[in-house]
Amino acid sequence: MYKLIKPLLFKYDPEKAHGMTINALKLVQKYPQTLPLVKQFFHYENDILNQVISGVTFSNPIGLAAGFDKSCEVPKALESAGFGSIELGGITPKPQPGNPKPRMYRLVEDQALINRMGFNNLGMNKALSNLRKYSYTLPIGLNVGVNKNTPYDARYQDYIKVLDTFKNDVTFFTVNISSPNTENLQKFHDESEFSQLCSAIETFKNEENIDVPIFIKLTSDLDTESLGHMLPSITQTFDGIILANTTQQRDGLQSENRIETGGLSGRPLFERNISLIKHAYKETNGTFTIIGTGGIFTVDDVITMLRSGASLVQIYSSLVFEGPGLTRKLNKALAQYLNSNGYNNVQEIIGLDA
């Protein structure tokens, strides 16, 4: 079905096509009787794919990365699309329109996207209202960002505001310091800035006695040495790490749109992120939760991520090119791989090649 729809969608600006997809999912949510039908098409269930991570049960390791549902508008529809978890957002305290349009580009020849969205979302209060319209059976995560106009020295407080607002309504958080599209955000990768952020997060956790896992998402532009310097603070403060978000590098690209500024996602990130995952797994002796993302299109990509040290993976760009049936396809093929090779569960292959 997606093969028929894709050429039509690709005639539209990527952000407009995305908006059309969100509107279609809103229609699905409006008529709940359609949800079982959607689930029938896109779900694949097999106990061999189950995991418990940070006290959270994931029915399969294929999660939806942040950026698809920026304001928690269609989580109930997405719940039926076969994912093991859904990460919503990024959410900022105040609503903001993001950067000027156009701000999203397809790189078809490279199986990649470039975006400079700038944390466009309806703000934490509206997003929370949207989220609370439904109940959920799978893990719901929230990606947390900062407002563009927040004073430089108060940026870390934006994270705390969103964490506090959603602390009773989500399964896990992701603190996003990786977006290249918000000025100064990636400076949180610097040692002194990161120390201040970690201190604020730790204080919040202690004062609120919060037991919701908090992950952190880093940029794909880190080298392994810089990642190594950050890991002690990360393992002390956070419950897991997502490796890794978009890159600003443009090496080896063929598409005309490679000249656009913003974060590059999709296939070109895969090898870069594998090296970060392997390094993090080794440095933490395989005891810290790693979520892999970036360039996952096939079951071989999923297996490589898991064997490199990721316990879970997240996809987004590949859905644009392959369609929503990708989740079922990946989960079914992963279960077949595990069964045919004599594994009893996903955990048995994590880190085998790290």
C-alpha positions in Angstrom: 0.0 0.0 0.0 2.7 2.5 0.9 4.5 1.9 -2.4 1.4 3.3 -4.0 1.1 6.3 -1.7 4.8 7.2 -1.5 5.1 8.8 -4.9 2.2 11.0 -4.1 3.5 12.0 -0.7 6.9 12.7 -2.2 5.4 15.3 -4.5 4.7 17.5 -1.5 7.1 19.4 0.7 8.3 17.0 3.4 6.8 19.0 6.2 3.4 19.2 4.4 3.5 15.5 3.8 4.2 14.9 7.4 1.3 17.1 8.4 -1.0 15.1 6.1 0.2 11.9 7.9 -0.6 13.4 11.3 -4.1 14.4 10.1 -4.7 10.9 8.9 -3.7 9.5 12.3 -5.9 12.0 14.0 -8.8 10.6 12.0 -7.9 7.1 13.1 -7.9 8.3 16.8 -11.3 9.9 16.3 -12.8 6.5 15.4 -11.4 4.1 18.0 -13.0 1.2 16.3 -10.4 1.4 13.6 -7.5 0.9 16.0 -7.7 -2.9 16.2 -7.6 -3.0 12.4 -4.5 -0.8 12.3 -2.9 -3.1 15.0 -3.7 -6.1 12.9 -1.7 -4.7 10.0 1.3 -3.4 11.8 1.8 -5.4 15.0 3.9 -8.5 15.4 4.0 -10.1 18.8 6.5 -12.7 20.0 7.7 -13.3 23.6 11.2 -13.7 22.4 11.3 -9.9 21.7 10.3 -8.9 25.2 12.6 -7.1 27.6 12.5 -5.3 30.9 14.8 -2.3 31.0 15.0 0.2 33.9 11.9 -1.4 35.3 9.9 -0.9 32.1 8.6 -3.7 29.9 9.2 -3.4 26.2 7.3 -5.9 24.0 9.8 -5.4 21.2 13.0 -3.4 20.8 11.8 -1.2 17.8 10.8 2.2 19.1 9.6 5.4 17.4 12.2 8.2 17.7 11.2 11.7 18.8 10.2 14.3 16.2 7.3 12.5 14.6 4.6 13.5 17.1 6.0 16.8 18.4 3.0 17.8 20.6 1.5 14.5 21.6 -1.3 14.8 19.1 -1.6 11.2 17.9 0.0 8.9 20.5 -3.1 6.6 20.6 -2.9 6.0 16.9 0.8 5.4 17.0 0.3 2.9 19.8 -1.3 0.6 17.2 1.5 0.9 14.7 3.7 -2.0 16.0 6.3 -0.1 18.0 7.7 -1.4 21.3 7.8 2.2 22.6 7.0 5.7 21.4 9.0 8.8 22.1 6.9 12.0 21.8 8.2 15.6 21.4 10.5 17.4 21.7 8.5 19.4 24.2 9.5 22.9 25.5 7.9 24.8 28.3 6.4 27.5 26.1 4.9 27.0 22.6 7.2 28.0 19.8 6.8 28.0 16.0 10.4 26.8 15.3 12.6 28.0 12.5 11.4 29.6 9.2 10.1 27.3 6.5 11.1 25.4 4.5 13.0 23.5 7.1 12.9 19.8 6.2 14.4 18.2 3.1 14.5 14.7 1.6 17.8 13.3 0.4 16.4 10.4 -1.6 19.7 9.2 -3.1 21.2 9.0 0.4 18.1 7.7 2.2 18.4 10.6 4.5 16.6 13.7 5.8 17.8 17.2 6.8 15.8 19.2 9.2 16.2 22.5 11.0 12.8 22.5 12.7 13.9 24.2 15.9 11.7 22.5 18.5 8.4 23.6 17.0 5.7 22.4 19.3 2.6 23.6 21.1 4.2 23.8 24.5 4.2 21.5 27.6 0.7 22.4 28.8 -1.1 21.7 25.5 1.0 18.6 24.9 0.1 17.3 28.4 -3.6 17.9 27.7 -3.3 16.0 24.4 -1.5 13.1 26.1 -4.1 12.8 28.8 -7.0 12.2 26.4 -6.1 8.5 26.3 -4.6 5.7 28.3 -1.8 3.6 27.0 -0.5 0.1 27.2 3.0 0.5 25.8 5.9 2.7 27.1 5.4 6.4 26.3 8.5 8.5 26.4 8.9 12.3 26.2 11.7 14.1 24.5 12.5 17.3 26.4 14.0 20.5 24.9 14.5 24.2 25.7 12.8 27.3 24.3 14.8 29.4 21.9 14.3 32.6 23.9 15.2 31.2 27.3 18.1 33.2 28.7 21.4 31.3 28.3 22.1 30.8 32.0 18.5 29.5 32.6 18.4 26.9 29.8 18.8 23.9 32.1 15.7 25.0 34.0 13.6 24.5 30.9 14.4 20.8 31.1 13.3 20.7 34.8 10.0 22.5 34.0 9.0 19.9 31.4 10.2 16.9 33.6 8.1 18.2 36.5 5.0 18.8 34.4 5.0 15.2 32.9 6.5 13.2 35.7 3.3 11.4 36.4 2.2 10.8 32.8 5.1 9.2 30.9 7.1 6.0 31.2 10.5 7.6 30.5 12.1 10.9 29.6 14.8 11.9 27.1 16.8 15.0 27.8 17.8 16.3 24.4 21.1 18.2 24.3 21.8 17.1 20.7 19.7 19.2 18.4 21.9 21.5 16.1 18.9 23.7 15.4 18.6 25.5 18.7 21.4 28.0 19.4 23.8 27.0 22.2 22.0 23.7 22.9 24.9 21.5 21.9 27.2 23.5 24.3 25.7 21.2 27.0 28.2 18.7 25.6 31.0 20.9 27.1 32.3 19.7 30.5 31.3 22.7 32.6 27.9 23.1 31.0 27.2 19.4 31.2 28.1 19.4 34.9 25.6 22.1 35.6 22.9 20.2 33.7 23.6 17.0 35.6 23.6 18.8 38.9 20.1 20.3 38.1 18.8 16.9 37.0 20.1 15.2 40.2 18.7 17.8 42.4 15.3 17.5 40.8 15.3 13.7 41.1 16.2 13.8 44.7 13.7 16.6 45.7 10.8 15.0 43.8 11.8 11.4 44.5 11.1 10.7 40.9 11.4 7.1 39.7 10.7 7.6 36.0 13.8 6.7 34.0 15.6 9.7 32.4 17.7 9.1 29.4 20.0 11.6 27.6 20.3 12.0 23.8 23.7 13.1 22.4 24.8 14.3 19.0 26.3 12.0 16.4 29.1 14.6 15.9 30.8 13.4 19.1 34.0 11.5 18.8 34.6 8.5 21.1 37.1 10.4 23.2 34.6 13.1 24.0 31.9 10.6 24.7 34.3 8.8 27.1 34.8 12.0 29.1 31.1 12.4 29.5 30.2 8.8 30.4 31.1 9.0 34.1 28.7 11.9 34.7 26.1 10.3 32.4 26.0 7.0 34.3 25.8 8.8 37.6 22.9 11.1 36.6 20.9 9.3 33.9 19.3 5.9 33.4 20.4 5.4 29.8 21.8 7.1 26.7 20.5 7.5 23.2 23.2 7.3 20.5 22.9 9.4 18.6 21.0 12.3 17.1 21.6 14.1 13.8 24.9 15.1 12.4 26.0 18.3 10.7 28.6 16.4 8.6 27.9 16.0 4.9 30.6 13.5 3.9 29.9 11.3 0.8 26.4 12.6 0.1 25.0 12.6 -3.4 21.7 14.5 -3.1 21.4 18.1 -4.2 19.8 19.0 -0.9 23.0 18.1 0.9 23.8 21.8 0.9 21.0 22.6 3.3 21.8 23.5 6.9 20.4 21.5 9.8 20.7 18.0 11.2 21.2 15.1 8.9 19.4 11.9 9.8 19.0 8.5 8.1 21.4 6.0 6.5 24.6 8.1 6.6 24.6 8.1 10.4 24.6 4.3 10.8 28.4 3.5 10.9 29.2 6.7 12.8 26.6 5.8 15.5 27.7 2.1 15.7 31.2 3.2 16.8 29.7 5.4 19.5 27.5 2.5 20.7 30.4 0.1 20.9 32.5 2.6 22.8 29.8 3.3 25.3 29.1 -0.4 25.8 32.8 -1.2 26.4 33.3 1.8 28.7 30.4 0.9 30.9 31.1 -2.8 30.9 27.8 -3.5 29.3 25.9 -2.5 32.5 24.3 0.8 31.2 21.2 1.1 29.0 22.0 2.2 25.4 19.4 3.0 22.8 20.7 3.0 19.3 19.3 5.2 16.5 20.3 6.5 13.1 20.1 4.8 9.7 18.1 1.7 10.7 16.4 0.4 7.6 16.7 -3.4 7.7 16.7 -6.3 10.2 20.5 -6.6 9.7 20.8 -3.0 10.9 18.8 -3.8 14.0 20.9 -6.9 14.7 24.1 -4.9 14.2 22.9 -2.2 16.7 21.9 -4.8 19.3 25.1 -6.8 18.9 27.1 -3.6 19.2 25.6 -2.9 22.6 22.2 -1.3 22.2 19.3 -2.8 24.2 16.7 -0.9 22.2 16.6 0.9 18.9 14.6 3.8 17.5 13.6 4.6 13.9 12.1 7.6 12.1 13.8 8.5 8.8 13.5 5.0 7.5 9.7 5.2 8.0 9.6 8.0 5.6 11.3 5.9 2.9 9.9 2.4 3.8 6.5 3.2 5.3 4.6 2.1 8.4 4.8 -1.6 7.6 8.5 -1.4 8.6 7.9 -2.1 12.3 6.1 -5.4 11.7 8.7 -6.4 9.1 11.6 -5.7 11.4 10.1 -7.4 14.5 9.1 -10.5 12.5 12.5 -10.9 10.9 14.3 -10.3 14.2 12.2 -13.0 15.9 13.1 -15.4 13.1 16.8 -14.6 13.4 16.7 -15.2 17.1 14.8 -18.5 16.8 16.9 -19.8 13.9 20.1 -19.2 15.7 19.1 -20.8 18.9 18.7 -17.7 21.1 16.0 -17.5 23.7 15.6 -13.8 23.9 16.9 -10.4 22.6 19.2 -10.0 25.6 21.4 -12.9 24.5 22.7 -11.0 21.5 23.3 -7.6 23.1 26.9 -6.6 23.0 28.2 -9.8 21.3 30.2 -7.7 18.7 31.2 -4.8 21.0 
